[in-house]
Amino acid sequence: MERNPLTLVRGCRSRSSGRFPMQSQSQKRDVETASDLNGRLGLSFSNLSLLTRALTHRSYTNENSAGEDNERLEFLGDAVLDFVVGEWAYHHYPEMPEGHLTKIRSYLVRNERLAEFARKLDLGSALRLGRGETSSGGHARESLLGSAFEAVIGAIYLDSDLDKVKKFLIPLFESVEDRMLDEVEDPKSELQETSQALKLGTPSYRVVSKDGPDHARIYEVEVLIAGEVKGRGTGTSISLAERSAARSALVHFKNLKI
């Protein structure tokens, strides 16, 4: 059974015994092994050397003559990520125009977002860095975290296939979906401005149905203006369904050429 890496991370952090061993007397940082990370995130690597390489910064290989660093995997992961984001956005938002889809891709692939995903998964604890990078806080540095995240994507792709990459990435996309949409578009605010400009009052929303199990609930929402239904929408949360309904109402007004 596939396991959500975000759920696994939260579960590990909730254990009172902690994940990491006590620091040694020399107070060296404990680095999580690729094997432990693989188990913690439920990645099921068959070739752990790929995951180890994805976590290895060039500063570590320079100091230890320890094989290949993660830069080639980062290159591959960048290309795979770009495709998965594009395909997910295209299918997830079937009515969204190309310009907004482009903004979604930009939001999800920028380095600050990749570093945020890496922090959610606590990849920093498993990075293999040289002494200088370690002492200067490299395990928490945004640029290193984003690069390592892309390298892990590349490693998953080589070890398995594109479907496995999607199962790894899509829960992360969904975890920032509301914030992402706030940046990309705000149809509810636009609809309110349109309605008030036409002296029709403030739109209101109501949930008309909800279907599916708790973990895969689909909501249907109507938006009413001056007591009349002007749009309907569905989504995996009430917030997303309201956005969809507002978008539908905006199309209605544009079709009337008001």
Backbone torsions as a table, in degrees:
resi	resn	phi	psi	omega
1	MET	NA	133.6	-179.8
2	GLU	-70.9	140.6	-179.4
3	ARG	-116.6	139.1	178.8
4	ASN	-74.5	121.3	-178.2
5	PRO	-62.0	-30.3	179.0
6	LEU	-67.6	-40.1	177.5
7	THR	-63.8	-40.4	-180.0
8	LEU	-65.3	-39.7	178.9
9	VAL	-63.8	-45.7	-179.8
10	ARG	-62.5	-38.3	179.5
11	GLY	-64.0	-41.5	-179.8
12	CYS	-65.3	-38.8	-176.4
13	ARG	-71.9	-20.6	-176.8
14	SER	-82.3	-10.1	-177.3
15	ARG	-77.0	130.3	-174.6
16	SER	-66.4	-25.7	-177.8
17	SER	-73.9	-16.6	179.9
18	GLY	81.0	165.5	-176.9
19	ARG	-97.4	-32.0	-170.2
20	PHE	-99.8	146.6	175.3
21	PRO	-69.9	161.7	176.9
22	MET	-62.9	146.1	178.6
23	GLN	-66.1	149.3	178.0
24	SER	-73.0	172.1	-179.1
25	GLN	-61.6	-27.7	179.8
26	SER	-79.6	-3.1	177.8
27	GLN	60.8	30.7	174.8
28	LYS	-73.1	147.9	179.1
29	ARG	-70.5	133.1	175.7
30	ASP	-81.7	126.5	-179.9
31	VAL	-104.6	125.8	178.5
32	GLU	-66.5	134.9	-179.9
33	THR	-75.1	159.1	176.3
34	ALA	-59.9	-36.9	179.3
35	SER	-63.1	-43.9	179.5
36	ASP	-67.1	-41.4	178.0
37	LEU	-62.5	-41.9	178.4
38	ASN	-57.1	-44.2	178.7
39	GLY	-71.0	-41.5	-177.1
40	ARG	-63.6	-39.0	-177.6
41	LEU	-94.8	-2.3	179.6
42	GLY	64.2	38.8	-175.0
43	LEU	-80.9	-24.7	175.5
44	SER	57.6	45.7	176.7
45	PHE	-66.3	135.8	171.9
46	SER	-90.5	-23.9	178.8
47	ASN	-121.6	91.1	-175.3
48	LEU	-66.4	-19.2	178.6
49	SER	-63.8	-30.3	176.3
50	LEU	-65.3	-44.5	178.8
51	LEU	-66.0	-40.2	177.0
52	THR	-59.3	-43.9	179.0
53	ARG	-63.6	-39.7	-179.6
54	ALA	-62.0	-25.3	-177.7
55	LEU	-96.5	4.0	-173.3
56	THR	-103.7	113.9	177.6
57	HIS	-81.5	153.5	-177.5
58	ARG	-62.1	-25.0	178.0
59	SER	-64.2	-31.5	178.6
60	TYR	-72.5	-45.2	-179.5
61	THR	-66.7	-34.4	178.3
62	ASN	-63.0	-37.7	-177.3
63	GLU	-84.2	-27.8	-171.2
64	ASN	-116.5	0.7	-175.7
65	SER	46.9	49.7	-169.7
66	ALA	-108.4	58.8	173.3
67	GLY	72.3	-147.6	-171.9
68	GLU	-92.9	143.7	175.1
69	ASP	-85.8	-172.0	-171.1
70	ASN	-94.1	9.5	-171.5
71	GLU	-69.7	-37.2	177.9
72	ARG	-68.6	-39.2	176.1
73	LEU	-66.1	-34.8	176.2
74	GLU	-61.9	-42.2	178.3
75	PHE	-59.5	-47.0	179.5
76	LEU	-65.9	-45.3	-178.6
77	GLY	-60.9	-35.4	177.6
78	ASP	-60.0	-44.5	-179.6
79	ALA	-68.0	-42.1	179.8
80	VAL	-65.3	-44.0	179.0
81	LEU	-58.3	-45.2	-178.2
82	ASP	-59.4	-42.3	179.3
83	PHE	-67.0	-46.9	-176.5
84	VAL	-62.8	-42.0	178.1
85	VAL	-60.9	-46.9	-179.4
86	GLY	-61.2	-45.4	-179.6
87	GLU	-66.1	-43.5	179.8
88	TRP	-61.4	-47.5	-178.8
89	ALA	-62.5	-41.3	-179.0
90	TYR	-60.2	-46.2	-177.5
91	HIS	-81.3	-31.6	-175.7
92	HIS	-75.3	-29.0	-179.1
93	TYR	-125.1	73.8	-172.2
94	PRO	-64.9	-19.8	-178.3
95	GLU	-103.8	2.1	-175.2
96	MET	-81.1	135.9	180.0
97	PRO	-70.3	161.9	-175.4
98	GLU	-57.0	-39.3	-178.5
99	GLY	-61.1	-39.9	178.3
100	HIS	-72.2	-36.1	176.0
101	LEU	-61.6	-38.8	177.6
102	THR	-62.5	-39.9	178.5
103	LYS	-66.3	-36.9	177.3
104	ILE	-62.6	-45.9	179.2
105	ARG	-60.2	-44.5	179.8
106	SER	-60.4	-41.0	-179.0
107	TYR	-63.3	-42.6	-172.7
108	LEU	-81.6	-22.7	-175.8
109	VAL	-102.2	-5.2	179.5
110	ARG	-67.6	151.2	-170.6
111	ASN	-61.9	-35.3	-179.3
112	GLU	-62.5	-33.8	178.2
113	ARG	-72.6	-41.1	179.6
114	LEU	-63.5	-37.7	177.0
115	ALA	-65.4	-37.0	176.4
116	GLU	-62.0	-43.8	177.2
117	PHE	-62.3	-41.7	179.4
118	ALA	-61.4	-38.1	178.0
119	ARG	-67.7	-39.2	177.8
120	LYS	-57.1	-37.4	-178.3
121	LEU	-90.7	-3.0	-177.6
122	ASP	55.5	45.7	177.0
123	LEU	-67.0	-27.7	-177.9
124	GLY	-56.4	-32.2	-178.0
125	SER	-69.4	-15.5	-176.9
126	ALA	-108.8	0.6	-178.6
127	LEU	-70.1	135.2	175.4
128	ARG	-98.0	108.5	-175.8
129	LEU	-121.2	157.7	172.7
130	GLY	-70.7	168.8	-176.0
131	ARG	-60.2	-41.2	-178.3
132	GLY	-64.5	-45.0	178.9
133	GLU	-65.1	-38.4	179.7
134	THR	-64.6	-46.7	-176.7
135	SER	-67.9	-23.8	-179.4
136	SER	-95.8	12.8	174.9
137	GLY	84.1	28.4	-177.4
138	GLY	-61.0	-28.3	-178.8
139	HIS	-65.1	-18.3	179.8
140	ALA	-113.0	1.6	-175.4
141	ARG	-74.5	132.6	-174.3
142	GLU	-59.1	-43.2	-176.8
143	SER	-64.1	-40.1	-179.9
144	LEU	-71.3	-38.5	179.5
145	LEU	-65.5	-43.7	179.2
146	GLY	-63.1	-41.8	179.1
147	SER	-65.6	-41.6	179.5
148	ALA	-65.4	-37.8	178.6
149	PHE	-61.3	-44.3	177.2
150	GLU	-63.3	-38.8	179.2
151	ALA	-64.3	-38.2	177.5
152	VAL	-64.3	-39.0	176.0
153	ILE	-59.5	-46.4	178.1
154	GLY	-60.2	-39.4	-180.0
155	ALA	-67.3	-41.9	178.3
156	ILE	-61.3	-42.6	-179.2
157	TYR	-61.6	-45.3	-179.3
158	LEU	-68.6	-35.8	-177.7
159	ASP	-76.6	-26.9	-175.4
160	SER	-133.7	-104.8	-178.7
161	ASP	-162.9	-178.6	-176.3
162	LEU	-66.3	-35.0	179.0
163	ASP	-61.4	-39.0	178.9
164	LYS	-66.0	-37.7	177.3
165	VAL	-62.9	-43.5	-179.7
166	LYS	-61.9	-42.3	179.6
167	LYS	-64.9	-28.0	176.7
168	PHE	-76.2	-41.0	-171.0
169	LEU	-87.1	-39.9	-169.5
170	ILE	-61.2	-39.9	174.8
171	PRO	-59.4	-31.4	177.4
172	LEU	-70.5	-42.7	175.9
173	PHE	-57.4	-46.6	-176.3
174	GLU	-66.0	-26.6	-179.1
175	SER	-69.7	-18.6	179.4
176	VAL	-117.3	14.7	-170.6
177	GLU	-61.4	-45.6	-177.9
178	ASP	-63.3	-45.3	177.7
179	ARG	-62.6	-40.0	179.9
180	MET	-61.4	-45.9	-178.2
181	LEU	-67.9	-32.7	175.6
182	ASP	-60.4	-35.2	-179.5
183	GLU	-80.1	-35.7	-175.0
184	VAL	-77.8	-45.7	-177.4
185	GLU	-157.8	160.0	176.5
186	ASP	-140.0	74.5	-175.5
187	PRO	-63.9	-28.5	-179.9
188	LYS	-66.9	-42.6	177.8
189	SER	-67.1	-40.2	179.2
190	GLU	-63.5	-41.6	179.5
191	LEU	-65.4	-41.0	179.4
192	GLN	-62.3	-43.0	177.9
193	GLU	-62.1	-42.1	179.1
194	THR	-63.9	-45.8	-177.9
195	SER	-63.8	-43.3	-178.9
196	GLN	-70.4	-34.2	177.3
197	ALA	-64.1	-30.7	178.4
198	LEU	-89.5	5.9	179.0
199	LYS	58.7	39.3	178.5
200	LEU	-103.5	1.3	179.1
201	GLY	87.3	-171.2	-176.2
202	THR	-92.3	132.4	177.8
203	PRO	-63.4	148.4	173.0
204	SER	-126.1	155.8	-174.9
205	TYR	-124.5	145.3	175.4
206	ARG	-143.0	141.4	176.8
207	VAL	-80.7	124.7	-178.6
208	VAL	-104.0	-19.8	176.4
209	SER	-163.4	158.2	171.8
210	LYS	-145.7	132.9	-175.7
211	ASP	-131.0	159.8	175.3
212	GLY	91.0	166.0	178.9
213	PRO	-68.6	167.5	-176.2
214	ASP	-56.3	-37.2	-175.3
215	HIS	-81.6	-7.9	-179.2
216	ALA	-142.6	45.6	-176.7
217	ARG	-73.0	138.5	175.1
218	ILE	-118.9	125.5	179.8
219	TYR	-104.9	144.7	171.1
220	GLU	-117.5	131.0	-175.1
221	VAL	-127.5	143.0	171.1
222	GLU	-109.6	147.2	172.8
223	VAL	-113.0	129.9	-178.3
224	LEU	-112.2	136.7	175.6
225	ILE	-130.3	124.8	-176.0
226	ALA	53.9	37.4	175.9
227	GLY	80.8	0.7	-179.1
228	GLU	-113.8	142.2	176.9
229	VAL	-72.2	123.4	-178.9
230	LYS	-113.8	-8.6	179.4
231	GLY	-170.6	154.3	176.5
232	ARG	-132.0	152.0	178.5
233	GLY	-157.5	159.3	177.7
234	THR	-125.3	159.3	178.1
235	GLY	-173.0	167.7	-179.0
236	THR	-81.2	-3.6	171.5
237	SER	-142.9	163.1	178.9
238	ILE	-62.7	-39.0	179.6
239	SER	-59.9	-45.5	-179.6
240	LEU	-68.3	-36.2	178.3
241	ALA	-67.0	-38.0	177.2
242	GLU	-64.3	-40.2	176.4
243	ARG	-60.3	-44.4	-179.2
244	SER	-62.9	-41.9	178.6
245	ALA	-64.8	-41.9	178.7
246	ALA	-62.5	-40.2	179.0
247	ARG	-63.2	-40.7	178.4
248	SER	-63.2	-40.8	179.3
249	ALA	-66.8	-37.4	177.8
250	LEU	-62.8	-40.1	176.5
251	VAL	-61.9	-40.1	178.2
252	HIS	-57.9	-47.8	-178.9
253	PHE	-66.3	-38.5	-180.0
254	LYS	-66.8	-35.8	178.2
255	ASN	-66.4	-29.7	176.4
256	LEU	-80.2	-6.4	-179.5
257	LYS	57.7	39.6	177.6
258	ILE	-88.5	NA	NA
